[in-house]
């Protein structure tokens, strides 16, 4: 029983540490973003929406942030820029 509790505690600590080390959407550069798997890119884009208090599952938000980041990162000179700069977050529309 004690070993099971220790294992559960170790797993929880590992998950907490790993979560603390992960990049948030606003700190990911275009180079890092394009190197990510599709699943990781989706998480990064959802993080961006969440960080800007936008509905993550709204199809318009998903399409808007995807198009903006993809276009921004495809331009030369933006490889070291954070993907957060791809969007005018103050705009009311995409």
C-alpha positions in Angstrom: 0.0 0.0 0.0 2.8 2.4 0.9 4.6 1.8 -2.4 1.4 2.5 -4.3 1.0 5.8 -2.5 4.6 6.7 -3.2 4.1 5.9 -6.9 1.0 8.0 -7.1 2.9 10.9 -5.4 5.8 10.6 -7.7 3.6 10.6 -10.8 1.8 13.7 -9.5 5.0 15.5 -8.9 6.4 14.5 -12.3 3.2 15.8 -14.0 3.4 19.1 -12.0 7.1 19.6 -12.9 6.5 18.8 -16.6 3.5 21.2 -16.7 5.7 23.9 -15.2 8.3 23.4 -17.9 6.0 23.5 -20.9 5.8 26.6 -23.1 2.7 28.6 -23.2 1.3 29.7 -26.5 2.6 33.2 -26.2 6.3 32.1 -25.7 6.5 29.7 -28.6 8.4 31.0 -31.6 7.5 30.3 -35.2 10.5 27.9 -35.5 9.3 26.0 -32.5 5.7 26.0 -33.7 6.5 24.6 -37.2 8.6 21.9 -35.6 5.7 20.7 -33.4 3.4 17.8 -34.3 -0.1 18.7 -35.4 -1.3 17.8 -31.9 1.2 20.1 -30.3 0.4 22.9 -32.7 -3.3 22.5 -31.8 -2.5 22.7 -28.1 -0.3 25.8 -28.7 -3.2 27.5 -30.6 -5.7 26.6 -27.9 -3.3 28.0 -25.3 -3.2 31.3 -27.3 -7.0 31.5 -27.4 -7.2 30.7 -23.7 -4.6 33.2 -22.8 -6.6 35.9 -24.6 -9.9 34.9 -23.0 -11.4 33.6 -26.3 -13.6 30.5 -26.6 -11.3 27.6 -27.5 -13.9 25.5 -29.2 -15.4 28.2 -31.4 -14.8 27.3 -35.0 -14.3 31.0 -36.0 -11.6 31.4 -33.3 -9.9 28.1 -34.3 -9.8 29.1 -38.0 -8.8 32.7 -37.3 -5.9 31.9 -35.1 -4.7 29.0 -37.3 -4.8 31.1 -40.4 -3.0 34.0 -38.7 -0.2 32.0 -37.2 0.3 29.9 -40.3 0.5 33.0 -42.5 2.8 34.9 -40.0 5.2 32.0 -39.6 5.5 31.4 -43.3 7.0 34.9 -43.8 10.8 35.2 -43.8 12.1 37.0 -40.8 9.5 35.7 -38.4 11.2 32.5 -37.5 12.3 33.8 -34.0 9.2 35.8 -33.4 6.6 34.5 -30.9 3.4 33.2 -32.5 1.5 35.5 -30.2 2.6 38.3 -32.5 0.7 36.8 -35.4 -2.7 38.1 -34.2 -4.0 41.5 -33.5 -5.6 40.5 -30.2 -7.3 43.9 -29.8 -9.3 43.5 -33.0 -12.9 42.5 -32.7 -12.7 40.3 -35.8 -10.3 37.9 -37.4 
